[in-house]
Amino acid sequence: YLRFDTLRNKIERGKVVYDAGVVITYLKYKRKQKLGNVEAKMGDIVIHEIVKEEGSNAQEVFKRFVDFVDRGVWLTVRRDNEKAKKFYDRIGMELVGEIFWSKGTLPGDVYLYR
């Protein structure tokens, strides 16, 4: 789910990629950042959303994105989101840690593309 106000804010800050029907919203860490039980380095990228139009190739756009940023690329995902996790495996992301939301009741996984 991509909220319009969040998207507008990220567009204004230059933290959105739109390419070939795929939207990627992201941030660059200004300092090291803990993600669950692992830690991203200053300058690493965290993806907040990847959304695609039907028929778009998110895998190709992701590859161009990681080549462009040329940094470690992180993301978190709910543990039960099997469809997304299969996509992350397919594009070469590595499961590197775990995270919990909602006071520890909602488990998630942390992925990294090196």
trRosetta pair geometry for C-beta under 8 A, 3 or more apart (Angstrom, degrees):
i j d omega theta_ij theta_ji phi_ij phi_ji
2 6 7.2 -134 -173 74 62 114
2 7 5.7 55 165 -60 104 121
2 23 7.0 43 -114 94 163 144
2 25 7.5 144 -133 -10 109 135
2 49 5.5 115 -95 176 98 166
2 51 5.3 -55 -38 -40 137 156
3 6 4.2 76 73 11 102 111
3 7 6.6 -173 89 -11 51 86
4 7 5.6 -58 -146 38 31 112
4 8 6.2 32 157 -21 67 105
5 8 5.7 -49 -145 34 32 112
5 9 6.5 34 155 -19 63 106
6 9 5.8 -56 -151 36 30 112
6 10 6.4 25 154 -15 65 108
6 25 7.5 51 138 -168 102 167
7 10 5.8 -59 -148 39 31 108
7 11 6.3 35 153 -22 66 105
7 16 6.8 68 -159 -96 73 145
7 23 7.7 -13 -130 179 118 146
7 25 6.8 -111 -111 -80 67 138
8 11 5.7 -52 -148 33 31 113
8 12 6.5 31 153 -19 63 106
9 12 5.8 -56 -152 35 30 112
9 13 6.5 14 155 -5 64 111
10 13 5.8 -63 -144 47 34 103
10 15 4.4 -91 -162 76 87 97
10 16 4.8 104 123 -49 106 101
10 25 4.9 6 165 -143 170 111
10 48 7.9 -138 -92 46 150 140
11 14 7.7 38 -178 -70 30 27
11 15 7.9 -96 -60 51 20 62
11 16 5.0 -28 -85 21 63 141
15 25 6.2 55 126 -162 90 71
15 26 5.6 -139 -177 72 90 57
15 27 5.8 8 -150 -87 143 56
15 28 7.9 -140 -115 -5 106 79
16 23 6.6 -22 -167 -162 101 92
16 24 7.2 154 -158 80 51 51
16 25 5.3 -20 -103 -101 78 73
16 26 7.8 156 -90 22 34 70
17 22 7.7 -2 111 106 95 88
17 23 7.1 154 82 -155 57 42
17 24 4.4 1 53 53 106 100
17 26 7.5 15 -2 10 101 114
17 61 7.4 159 125 175 123 108
17 65 5.7 -179 52 -105 171 111
17 68 7.9 135 -103 64 143 156
18 22 7.3 168 -150 82 46 47
18 23 5.4 -11 -100 -100 79 73
19 22 5.7 -23 69 59 72 94
19 24 8.0 -10 22 8 100 104
19 61 4.8 157 85 -132 113 110
19 64 6.6 -114 131 79 166 141
19 65 7.7 -166 24 -60 142 93
20 56 5.8 142 130 -148 82 99
20 57 6.6 -24 127 46 135 83
20 60 7.1 -22 72 89 156 117
20 61 5.7 -153 54 -74 110 113
21 52 6.0 60 128 -163 89 76
21 53 3.8 -87 -170 36 110 114
21 55 7.1 -22 127 83 170 79
21 56 3.3 -146 97 -89 120 130
22 50 7.0 -10 -173 -168 102 83
22 51 7.2 160 -157 84 55 46
22 52 4.6 -16 -105 -103 79 89
22 53 7.5 -112 -65 15 47 75
22 56 5.1 174 -53 150 84 138
22 57 7.5 -73 -42 76 131 42
22 58 5.0 146 -118 -106 134 68
22 61 4.0 -178 62 42 150 170
22 62 7.8 -96 158 -42 155 69
23 49 6.9 0 111 110 99 107
23 50 7.4 165 86 -151 58 36
23 51 4.6 -5 56 58 104 95
23 52 7.5 -166 22 -77 66 42
24 47 6.1 -57 -167 -137 98 110
24 49 7.1 -178 -145 91 37 61
24 50 5.4 0 -104 -105 78 75
24 61 7.0 -179 -28 137 120 114
24 62 7.3 135 -81 -98 141 66
24 65 5.6 6 49 -106 168 156
25 47 7.2 110 78 -163 50 63
25 48 4.6 -46 98 60 101 107
25 49 4.6 33 34 42 106 94
26 45 5.4 7 176 -176 131 103
26 46 6.3 164 -156 83 78 44
26 47 4.9 -40 -96 -103 97 53
26 48 6.3 -175 -91 5 35 81
26 69 7.9 -73 123 -81 160 150
26 73 7.9 -48 -133 -142 140 97
27 45 7.2 161 83 -153 39 60
27 46 5.4 -8 58 56 87 94
27 48 7.0 60 -7 -34 93 111
28 43 6.5 -15 -178 -151 102 36
28 44 7.4 167 -152 88 62 29
28 45 5.6 -35 -99 -97 66 70
28 69 7.8 -170 -92 -149 106 117
28 71 7.5 75 -130 55 98 165
29 32 7.1 53 148 -116 138 16
29 33 4.7 -125 -131 -9 136 126
29 40 5.5 149 -20 113 160 122
29 41 7.3 150 77 99 136 36
29 42 5.8 -129 112 -129 100 38
29 43 6.5 -41 69 17 84 18
29 44 5.2 12 25 58 121 76
29 45 7.5 -144 -3 -80 82 20
29 46 6.6 77 -49 -14 97 105
30 42 6.7 -18 147 -144 23 92
31 42 5.1 -26 -135 -96 26 104
32 39 5.6 21 175 171 109 112
32 40 6.6 172 -156 88 60 55
32 41 5.7 -34 -105 -131 84 36
32 42 5.4 -58 -51 -41 59 77
33 39 6.8 162 81 -158 36 68
33 40 4.7 -8 59 57 91 104
33 44 7.6 -130 34 61 108 114
33 46 7.4 -65 85 -42 150 136
34 38 7.6 152 -155 87 59 35
34 39 5.2 -37 -100 -102 57 82
34 40 7.9 -157 -75 20 10 74
35 38 5.5 -22 69 73 89 84
35 39 7.0 157 20 -103 74 27
35 40 5.8 57 -12 -20 118 102
35 46 7.5 172 -84 -110 135 126
35 74 6.0 -164 -34 174 169 144
35 76 6.2 -156 -169 -63 113 115
35 97 6.6 122 102 78 91 140
35 99 6.1 -63 165 -75 68 130
35 110 4.9 126 129 -126 115 137
36 76 7.2 142 -25 -113 115 123
36 97 4.9 160 87 136 122 116
36 98 5.2 -155 174 102 147 38
36 99 3.0 -111 -70 -81 115 74
36 100 7.0 106 -122 1 97 59
36 108 7.2 -142 -72 80 135 94
36 110 5.1 -146 31 -36 131 130
37 97 4.8 -165 65 -160 82 113
37 98 5.9 23 16 54 114 71
37 99 7.4 -153 0 -76 69 56
37 110 7.8 -160 46 14 68 140
38 96 5.4 49 -78 125 167 105
38 97 3.6 -138 -14 -42 116 153
38 110 5.5 -164 36 99 124 153
38 112 7.7 -103 133 -43 155 129
40 44 4.2 -130 180 70 106 147
40 46 6.7 -86 -61 -65 174 102
40 72 6.6 -170 -145 101 89 127
40 74 5.1 -82 -89 -24 130 153
41 44 4.9 108 59 -28 70 113
41 72 6.5 93 34 31 102 136
43 71 5.7 -143 139 -132 87 138
44 71 5.4 -179 -122 154 44 115
44 72 4.2 -30 -127 71 109 100
44 73 7.3 -172 -175 -80 85 25
44 74 6.1 50 149 -9 124 111
45 69 5.0 -5 -38 173 151 156
45 71 5.2 120 -12 82 97 119
45 72 6.9 -179 31 91 73 51
45 73 4.7 -19 75 -111 109 70
45 74 6.8 172 90 23 53 72
46 73 7.8 151 -95 -164 23 54
46 74 4.7 -31 -106 74 73 100
46 75 6.5 133 -165 -88 67 52
47 50 6.2 11 168 -45 134 96
47 73 6.3 38 -26 179 105 100
47 74 7.1 -170 16 86 74 45
47 75 4.3 -31 60 -82 98 114
48 75 7.8 -163 -70 -127 17 94
50 58 6.0 91 164 -160 118 129
50 62 7.0 6 -130 -83 142 108
52 56 4.2 -147 -173 73 106 123
52 57 7.9 -167 -150 44 145 9
52 58 4.5 -99 -57 -64 144 108
52 61 7.8 167 -100 31 112 144
53 56 4.7 92 59 -22 76 123
56 61 7.4 2 162 -17 108 135
57 60 4.3 35 119 16 119 113
57 61 6.6 145 97 -13 69 88
58 61 5.6 -60 -146 43 37 110
58 62 5.9 43 155 -26 70 106
58 87 7.1 0 92 -165 132 132
59 62 5.8 -52 -146 33 27 113
59 63 6.7 29 154 -19 61 104
59 87 7.7 -138 -75 -162 89 88
59 90 6.7 -69 -103 121 125 110
59 91 5.3 -159 -131 -93 82 100
60 63 5.8 -54 -152 33 32 112
60 64 6.6 29 152 -15 65 104
61 64 5.7 -55 -151 38 34 110
61 65 6.3 39 149 -24 66 106
62 65 5.4 -54 -149 34 33 116
62 66 6.5 25 158 -14 68 103
62 91 5.2 -11 98 -154 149 149
63 66 6.2 -54 -145 37 29 103
63 67 6.4 30 154 -17 62 108
63 91 7.2 -143 -58 -156 80 101
64 67 5.7 -57 -150 39 31 113
64 68 6.2 35 152 -24 65 108
65 68 5.6 -58 -150 34 29 114
65 69 6.4 12 161 -7 67 107
65 73 7.6 90 120 -110 104 155
66 69 6.2 -55 -137 43 33 99
66 70 7.7 107 161 -67 54 32
66 73 5.3 -94 -109 -12 97 146
66 113 5.5 -77 -114 122 143 140
67 70 6.8 14 -180 -66 32 77
69 73 6.5 103 75 -76 142 107
72 112 6.0 -20 -172 -163 105 104
72 113 7.1 157 -161 77 53 55
72 114 5.9 -15 -113 -112 85 57
73 93 7.8 -88 92 -108 99 104
73 112 7.1 141 76 -159 49 52
73 113 4.3 -8 59 53 103 106
74 110 6.8 -16 -163 -173 103 93
74 111 6.9 150 -156 84 52 56
74 112 5.4 -18 -99 -101 72 73
74 113 7.9 -150 -65 22 31 70
75 88 7.3 -139 67 -110 125 131
75 93 7.4 -36 38 -145 106 154
75 110 7.7 170 88 -152 37 53
75 111 5.3 -10 61 59 82 101
76 99 5.3 -28 -138 36 131 149
76 108 5.2 49 176 143 101 137
76 109 7.0 167 -152 84 62 40
76 110 5.4 -27 -99 -100 80 67
76 111 7.5 173 -89 18 29 76
77 81 5.1 -110 170 61 105 131
77 84 5.1 -162 -148 110 142 134
77 85 6.1 178 104 -70 148 81
77 88 7.1 -142 -11 -26 152 148
77 108 5.9 169 84 -162 33 99
77 109 5.6 -18 62 58 86 87
77 111 6.8 21 4 -5 112 116
78 81 4.5 97 67 -17 89 108
78 106 6.8 -54 -126 172 98 102
78 107 7.6 93 -161 90 62 53
78 108 5.2 -67 -106 -102 33 90
79 98 7.7 17 -80 -139 117 99
79 107 4.3 -1 -7 107 140 97
79 108 5.5 -143 -36 -108 76 27
79 109 5.5 107 -97 -26 71 92
81 84 4.3 3 139 30 116 116
81 85 6.1 132 97 -22 74 92
82 85 5.6 -60 -142 41 33 111
82 86 6.2 38 159 -23 68 103
83 86 6.1 -54 -153 31 27 110
83 87 6.8 27 149 -16 60 105
84 87 5.6 -56 -156 35 36 114
84 88 6.4 34 150 -19 69 104
85 88 5.5 -49 -145 35 36 112
85 89 6.4 39 153 -19 65 102
85 95 7.9 27 -153 -80 105 116
85 109 6.8 56 -107 53 118 145
86 89 5.7 -52 -150 36 32 113
86 90 6.3 35 151 -22 64 108
87 90 5.5 -57 -148 36 31 114
87 91 6.4 16 159 -9 67 108
88 91 6.2 -61 -144 42 30 101
88 93 4.1 -55 180 53 89 133
88 95 7.9 98 115 -65 127 78
88 111 5.0 -67 -179 -130 143 168
89 93 6.9 -78 -74 58 27 80
89 95 7.9 -12 -84 -32 88 100
91 113 7.4 -41 120 -96 100 131
92 113 6.3 75 102 -128 89 99
93 111 4.2 35 156 172 127 122
93 112 6.5 150 -163 70 83 25
93 113 4.8 -63 -102 -66 76 86
94 111 6.5 148 71 -157 37 71
94 112 5.4 -30 61 65 92 80
94 113 7.3 144 10 -89 78 39
94 114 7.0 0 13 -8 128 100
95 109 5.6 -38 -139 180 102 126
95 110 7.5 108 -159 75 57 50
95 111 5.8 -42 -94 -98 48 76
96 110 5.6 -66 69 102 82 95
96 111 6.7 118 12 -132 88 24
96 112 4.7 12 -6 7 142 116
97 109 7.4 146 88 -166 46 56
97 110 3.8 -6 67 50 92 126
98 107 6.6 -25 -171 -165 113 95
98 108 6.8 147 -165 84 64 50
98 109 5.8 -41 -109 -110 64 52
98 110 6.4 -133 -67 4 13 93
99 107 7.7 135 81 -164 47 50
99 108 4.5 -26 70 73 92 104
99 109 7.2 -172 23 -80 84 3
99 110 5.5 95 -23 -51 107 101
100 104 4.6 29 142 -125 142 49
100 105 7.4 111 -177 23 106 25
100 106 6.5 135 -165 71 64 53
100 107 5.6 -31 -104 -103 80 54
100 108 6.8 174 -88 21 29 81
101 105 7.8 -58 91 59 55 64
101 106 4.3 -35 68 73 87 115
101 108 6.3 45 -8 -12 101 123
102 105 4.6 -66 106 55 107 96
102 106 4.2 73 28 0 118 113
